[in-house]
Structure formats: C-alpha cells, structure tokens
Amino acid sequence: MSRFSRRQFSIAALSMGGLAASGALTRTVANLPSQQTIRDKRPILRQDGLAFGAYDPWGDFGGQSGVSTEALFLPWEDVDLASLRAADSYAAERNRNLLITVEPWSWDENWRVSSDELRRRVLNGTYDGNMREISRVAGSLSRPVVIRWAQEMEDTTGRFSWSGWPPEDFQTAWRRMIGIVRQEAPNARIMWSPKGLPNLAAYFPGGDQLDLIGLSVFGLEQYDELSLGGARAFVEALKPGYDLVQPFGKEVWVAELGYEGSDAYVSNWMNDATLRPAEMDLLTEVVYFNDREVHPWPLNLGQPDWRVVRQASL
C-alpha cells in the first residue's frame, strides 16, 4: 500500500474469535496471556436495527455475523490495486458488501501536492487515469460496491487536500470523477460524504450525481464536556448533519462512526448506534471506524483511539 495513505487498508487476519457484540464493556479472552481483560465496545447489533459495517484493519469484526459492509480506504496514487481483489475475496467469504473510500492524496516525488495544485490537476484531467483504473477494478469485483470519493469536502481545517475548495470547483471535480466511475463501474453505488457541517449544502453536486449520502459521526466524551458542557448521545451528534442532508431525499449512512469515553458514555453509544431513530427514516446503515485517529483533535485532546477492542499488547 501507499506510504502516503491517510489510513492503511488492511485485510483483517485476526478476528479475536468472532465474539458477538453485547452490552458487556469488558471481557476475558482465554487465549490471551494471563486471562488478560480487554475492553470491548462493539455496537450492539439487532435484527430489526440499522445495517452495520466496519473499517476493520485490526480484525475485530472478522468473525462476527451480522456485518453487512467491509469498508476500506484507498489512495489513488502509488497503490496496488490487487488489494481490491483481496478485499473482494475477504468480503465474499463473509457475505459482505464493499465501501471503498477513494482518497485523492497526490504527490510529486516526496512532497504532497498543495490543495490548490490538486484542485487544478483534478479539473484539468491529470488524475482521470487514476480514477479510471480504480473504477475499472471496482467494477469487476464480485461483491456489491459503494464508491465514496473525496469525503468531508466542506471541512476548512486543512485536514484534507481536497476539502475547502470553492464549492463550484468541487462540484465540477465531482462530476468529472463520478462520470468516470459511472463508465467503468456502472453497477457501483455512489456516496457523497460531507462531514456534516453547516456549509455542506454548497457542495451538493445534484441528486443525479449520487445514490446515497454518508456522514461522519464521532463521539469523544472529553470534547463534549469541554465544548458543549456535557456528554452527547449518538443521535444528538448525528442530528445536525442529518437535518442538513435530509432535504436531498437520499438514503443516508453514517460512513464513519467512532466513540470513546467513560464506560457509561461508551455503553450509551454502543446501545444506540444501530437503533432506528423514528425521526430519521432515511438512515439505513452505520459503519464503524475501528482504528486510532490519525489527526489531533482540538482542545489539546490528542488522537483518540476508536478501536473497539484494546489490549495491553496493542
């Protein structure tokens, strides 16, 4: 995989025994040294609840039933596309679909292309070939595929090279890239995936340019207390973004979900993450981001660890 990727795609090799999700926050796993106690905060899955998926480089969901989607992150430069076929096989063995987030990280030798230069190159077609090759392979996979390109585009913190562009430029870039996906992977579903900020509507490329919408929802108890004066529940954290995208009338996913805090805080998020909120009838699936955060949070809160299973050796 690319050494420049925001998140490394990994086919999970370790399933932690395929433990089923439950309300327990701690478990003892027999094959760990000295009956080591671990904290397990996987969402509770329900037959009548929302569909559930995971980005799972640690393999914690590898043997778990009831998981609908295997998610992965893919840079569009310096990447071995054989990894997509391996992911397809892994998902097929578990009867899961694929959510492929294509991140347009771009490089010149050993330095990252600036946001303005990336925008110029995308608009002039420099990366059409990159998107075409990824789309061609995605279109040949055996499992149903959702393509998610250039997520959180309305963010202005500088976290991503493709975010914070003038909205009309992002819309033009989106139509160019998604046009390629439609040609090469006509059966793939397209996810437009803002972060959920108040300015997201300016980046909406039009209902004919996408099939579903993804939002990012992360719960960090310390952040809630410092910035909001108290802990938020999952639905509270989701509602602002959901209310903004609801008028578009598209199916909605939580494309990235994570939470961390006290046992009580985590227990509430575990319980609520796959419940069907009565007031959110467009919401159909949540996808857990089972890894450490790679960017520091505000208020000097560091890089939260969203992993659902943690043990001393990790």
C-alpha positions as CSV (number, residue, x, y, z in Angstrom):
1,M,0.0,0.0,0.0
2,S,0.9,3.6,-0.4
3,R,3.1,5.1,2.3
4,F,1.3,8.3,1.7
5,S,-2.2,7.0,2.6
6,R,-4.2,8.7,5.3
7,R,-5.2,5.3,6.6
8,Q,-3.7,2.0,5.6
9,F,-6.1,-0.6,4.1
10,S,-5.6,-4.0,5.7
11,I,-7.3,-7.2,5.1
12,A,-8.2,-8.4,8.6
13,A,-6.3,-11.5,9.6
14,L,-7.2,-11.6,13.2
15,S,-10.9,-12.0,14.2
16,M,-10.5,-12.1,18.0
17,G,-12.5,-15.3,17.9
18,G,-15.5,-13.7,16.3
19,L,-17.0,-12.5,19.6
20,A,-20.6,-11.4,19.2
21,A,-21.5,-7.8,20.2
22,S,-23.3,-7.4,23.5
23,G,-23.7,-4.9,26.2
24,A,-20.6,-6.0,28.1
25,L,-17.8,-3.5,28.3
26,T,-15.1,-5.9,29.4
27,R,-14.4,-9.5,28.5
28,T,-11.7,-12.0,29.3
29,V,-10.4,-13.9,26.3
30,A,-9.0,-17.3,27.1
31,N,-6.1,-17.3,24.6
32,L,-4.7,-14.0,25.9
33,P,-1.8,-14.2,28.3
34,S,-2.8,-14.5,32.0
35,Q,-6.5,-14.3,31.2
36,Q,-6.0,-10.7,30.1
37,T,-9.0,-8.4,30.5
38,I,-9.9,-6.3,27.4
39,R,-12.4,-3.6,26.8
40,D,-14.9,-4.4,24.1
41,K,-17.1,-1.6,22.8
42,R,-18.6,-3.0,19.6
43,P,-22.0,-1.7,18.8
44,I,-24.9,-3.9,19.7
45,L,-26.4,-5.4,16.5
46,R,-30.1,-6.1,16.2
47,Q,-32.1,-8.0,13.7
48,D,-34.5,-5.0,13.4
49,G,-31.8,-2.4,13.7
50,L,-29.8,-0.4,11.2
51,A,-27.4,-2.3,8.9
52,F,-23.9,-2.3,10.2
53,G,-20.4,-2.2,8.6
54,A,-16.8,-1.6,9.7
55,Y,-13.5,-0.4,8.6
56,D,-11.6,-3.1,10.4
57,P,-7.8,-3.3,10.0
58,W,-7.5,-4.9,13.5
59,G,-9.8,-7.8,12.5
60,D,-12.1,-7.4,15.5
61,F,-15.2,-7.9,13.3
62,G,-13.7,-10.6,11.1
63,G,-15.6,-13.5,12.6
64,Q,-18.7,-11.6,13.6
65,S,-22.0,-12.3,12.0
66,G,-24.5,-9.6,11.0
67,V,-21.9,-7.3,9.5
68,S,-23.2,-6.0,6.1
69,T,-20.3,-3.9,4.8
70,E,-16.5,-4.2,4.7
71,A,-15.0,-0.7,4.4
72,L,-11.6,0.3,3.1
73,F,-9.7,3.5,2.4
74,L,-7.7,3.7,-0.8
75,P,-5.3,6.5,-2.1
76,W,-5.4,7.0,-5.8
77,E,-1.7,7.1,-6.3
78,D,1.0,4.6,-5.6
79,V,-1.4,1.8,-4.7
80,D,-1.5,-1.9,-5.5
81,L,-5.0,-2.5,-6.9
82,A,-4.7,-6.2,-6.2
83,S,-5.7,-5.2,-2.7
84,L,-9.2,-4.5,-4.0
85,R,-9.4,-8.1,-5.3
86,A,-8.2,-9.4,-2.0
87,A,-10.8,-7.3,-0.2
88,D,-13.4,-8.6,-2.5
89,S,-12.5,-12.2,-1.6
90,Y,-12.5,-11.4,2.1
91,A,-15.9,-9.8,1.8
92,A,-17.3,-12.6,-0.3
93,E,-16.3,-15.2,2.3
94,R,-18.3,-13.3,4.9
95,N,-21.2,-12.3,2.6
96,R,-20.4,-8.6,3.0
97,N,-20.6,-5.7,0.5
98,L,-17.7,-3.2,0.0
99,L,-17.5,0.5,0.8
100,I,-14.4,1.9,-1.0
101,T,-13.4,5.4,0.1
102,V,-11.1,6.8,-2.7
103,E,-8.9,9.5,-1.2
104,P,-7.2,11.7,-3.8
105,W,-3.9,12.1,-2.0
106,S,-1.4,13.2,-4.6
107,W,2.4,13.5,-4.6
108,D,5.3,14.9,-6.5
109,E,8.3,12.7,-5.6
110,N,8.4,13.2,-1.8
111,W,6.1,16.1,-1.2
112,R,2.4,16.4,-1.1
113,V,0.7,18.4,-3.8
114,S,-0.9,21.5,-2.4
115,S,-4.7,21.9,-2.2
116,D,-4.7,24.5,-5.0
117,E,-2.5,22.4,-7.2
118,L,-4.5,19.3,-6.6
119,R,-7.7,21.2,-7.5
120,R,-6.1,22.4,-10.7
121,R,-4.9,19.0,-11.7
122,V,-8.2,17.3,-11.0
123,L,-10.1,19.8,-13.0
124,N,-7.7,19.6,-16.0
125,G,-7.9,15.8,-16.1
126,T,-4.4,14.9,-14.7
127,Y,-5.9,12.2,-12.5
128,D,-8.5,10.8,-14.8
129,G,-6.4,7.8,-15.4
130,N,-6.0,7.1,-11.6
131,M,-9.8,7.2,-11.1
132,R,-10.4,5.1,-14.2
133,E,-8.1,2.3,-13.2
134,I,-9.6,2.1,-9.7
135,S,-13.1,2.2,-11.1
136,R,-12.3,-0.4,-13.7
137,V,-11.1,-2.9,-11.0
138,A,-14.0,-1.9,-8.7
139,G,-16.4,-2.6,-11.5
140,S,-15.1,-6.1,-11.9
141,L,-15.5,-7.2,-8.3
142,S,-17.9,-9.9,-7.3
143,R,-19.4,-8.1,-4.3
144,P,-21.8,-5.0,-4.5
145,V,-19.7,-1.9,-4.2
146,V,-20.2,1.7,-2.9
147,I,-17.7,4.3,-4.1
148,R,-17.1,7.2,-1.8
149,W,-14.8,9.9,-3.3
150,A,-13.2,12.9,-1.5
151,Q,-15.1,12.8,1.8
152,E,-15.6,15.7,4.2
153,M,-15.1,18.2,1.3
154,E,-16.8,21.1,3.2
155,D,-14.2,21.0,6.1
156,T,-11.9,24.1,6.2
157,T,-9.4,23.0,8.8
158,G,-6.8,21.9,6.2
159,R,-7.0,18.2,7.2
160,F,-7.6,17.1,3.6
161,S,-6.0,18.5,0.4
162,W,-9.4,18.2,-1.3
163,S,-11.5,20.0,1.3
164,G,-12.4,23.6,1.5
165,W,-12.2,24.2,-2.3
166,P,-14.6,26.7,-3.8
167,P,-17.9,24.8,-3.9
168,E,-18.4,25.2,-7.7
169,D,-14.9,23.7,-8.3
170,F,-15.6,20.7,-6.1
171,Q,-18.9,20.2,-7.9
172,T,-17.2,20.2,-11.2
173,A,-14.4,17.9,-10.0
174,W,-17.1,15.6,-8.5
175,R,-19.0,15.3,-11.8
176,R,-15.8,14.6,-13.7
177,M,-14.7,11.8,-11.3
178,I,-18.2,10.3,-10.9
179,G,-18.6,10.3,-14.6
180,I,-15.6,8.1,-14.8
181,V,-17.0,5.8,-12.2
182,R,-20.3,5.5,-14.0
183,Q,-18.5,4.5,-17.2
184,E,-16.2,1.9,-15.6
185,A,-18.3,0.6,-12.7
186,P,-21.9,1.2,-13.8
187,N,-23.3,-1.1,-11.1
188,A,-21.5,0.7,-8.2
189,R,-23.5,3.0,-6.0
190,I,-22.0,6.5,-5.4
191,M,-21.8,8.0,-2.0
192,W,-21.4,11.8,-1.5
193,S,-20.0,12.1,2.0
194,P,-19.8,15.5,3.7
195,K,-18.6,15.8,7.3
196,G,-21.9,17.2,8.4
197,L,-21.0,20.9,8.8
198,P,-23.4,23.9,8.2
199,N,-21.9,24.7,4.8
200,L,-22.3,21.3,3.3
201,A,-25.3,22.2,1.0
202,A,-23.0,24.4,-1.1
203,Y,-21.0,21.3,-2.1
204,F,-24.0,19.2,-3.1
205,P,-23.4,18.2,-6.7
206,G,-27.0,17.4,-7.6
207,G,-29.2,14.4,-6.9
208,D,-28.5,12.8,-10.2
209,Q,-24.8,12.7,-9.3
210,L,-25.1,10.3,-6.3
211,D,-27.1,7.4,-4.9
212,L,-26.6,7.9,-1.2
213,I,-25.1,10.2,1.4
214,G,-22.6,9.4,4.1
215,L,-21.9,11.4,7.3
216,S,-19.1,11.3,9.8
217,V,-20.1,11.0,13.5
218,F,-17.5,10.7,16.3
219,G,-18.2,10.9,20.0
220,L,-15.4,11.9,22.4
221,E,-16.7,12.5,25.9
222,Q,-13.9,14.9,26.9
223,Y,-14.6,17.1,23.8
224,D,-18.4,17.1,24.6
225,E,-17.7,18.2,28.1
226,L,-15.2,20.9,27.2
227,S,-17.0,22.3,24.1
228,L,-20.7,21.6,24.8
229,G,-20.9,21.4,28.6
230,G,-22.0,17.8,28.7
231,A,-21.9,14.4,27.0
232,R,-23.9,13.9,23.8
233,A,-25.7,10.8,22.8
234,F,-25.3,9.3,19.3
235,V,-28.5,10.7,17.9
236,E,-27.7,14.2,19.2
237,A,-24.3,14.1,17.5
238,L,-25.9,12.8,14.2
239,K,-28.9,15.1,14.1
240,P,-27.3,18.4,12.9
241,G,-25.8,16.7,9.8
242,Y,-28.8,14.6,9.2
243,D,-31.1,17.5,9.3
244,L,-28.9,19.3,6.7
245,V,-28.9,16.3,4.2
246,Q,-32.5,15.2,4.7
247,P,-34.0,17.6,2.2
248,F,-31.9,15.9,-0.6
249,G,-34.1,12.9,-0.2
250,K,-31.3,10.3,-0.5
251,E,-30.5,7.2,1.6
252,V,-28.2,8.2,4.5
253,W,-25.4,6.2,6.1
254,V,-23.1,7.1,8.9
255,A,-20.0,6.3,6.8
256,E,-17.6,6.8,9.8
257,L,-18.5,6.2,13.4
258,G,-16.3,6.2,16.5
259,Y,-16.7,6.8,20.2
260,E,-14.5,6.9,23.3
261,G,-15.0,7.9,26.9
262,S,-16.1,6.5,30.2
263,D,-17.9,3.2,30.5
264,A,-21.2,4.9,30.8
265,Y,-20.6,7.1,27.8
266,V,-19.4,4.2,25.7
267,S,-22.3,2.0,26.8
268,N,-24.8,4.5,25.6
269,W,-23.2,4.9,22.2
270,M,-22.9,1.1,21.8
271,N,-26.6,0.7,22.5
272,D,-27.8,3.5,20.4
273,A,-25.6,3.2,17.3
274,T,-27.8,0.7,15.4
275,L,-31.2,1.6,16.8
276,R,-33.5,3.1,14.2
277,P,-34.4,6.7,15.2
278,A,-38.0,7.3,14.5
279,E,-37.3,10.8,13.2
280,M,-34.5,9.6,10.8
281,D,-36.3,7.4,8.3
282,L,-33.6,7.9,5.6
283,L,-30.9,6.4,7.8
284,T,-30.1,2.8,6.8
285,E,-26.6,1.9,7.9
286,V,-23.7,2.8,10.2
287,V,-20.0,1.9,9.5
288,Y,-17.6,1.8,12.5
289,F,-14.1,3.2,12.1
290,N,-12.1,0.6,14.0
291,D,-8.7,2.3,14.3
292,R,-6.9,5.1,16.0
293,E,-7.5,8.7,15.0
294,V,-4.7,10.0,12.8
295,H,-5.2,13.7,13.3
296,P,-5.2,15.6,16.7
297,W,-8.5,16.8,18.0
298,P,-9.0,20.4,19.1
299,L,-8.6,21.5,22.7
300,N,-5.4,19.5,23.1
301,L,-7.3,16.2,23.2
302,G,-4.7,14.3,21.1
303,Q,-5.6,11.4,18.8
304,P,-8.5,9.4,20.2
305,D,-8.4,5.6,20.0
306,W,-11.7,4.5,18.4
307,R,-10.8,0.8,18.4
308,V,-13.5,-1.4,19.7
309,V,-11.1,-4.0,21.3
310,R,-8.0,-3.0,23.1
311,Q,-5.4,-5.0,25.0
312,A,-2.1,-4.1,26.6
313,S,0.0,-5.6,23.7
314,L,-1.6,-3.4,21.0
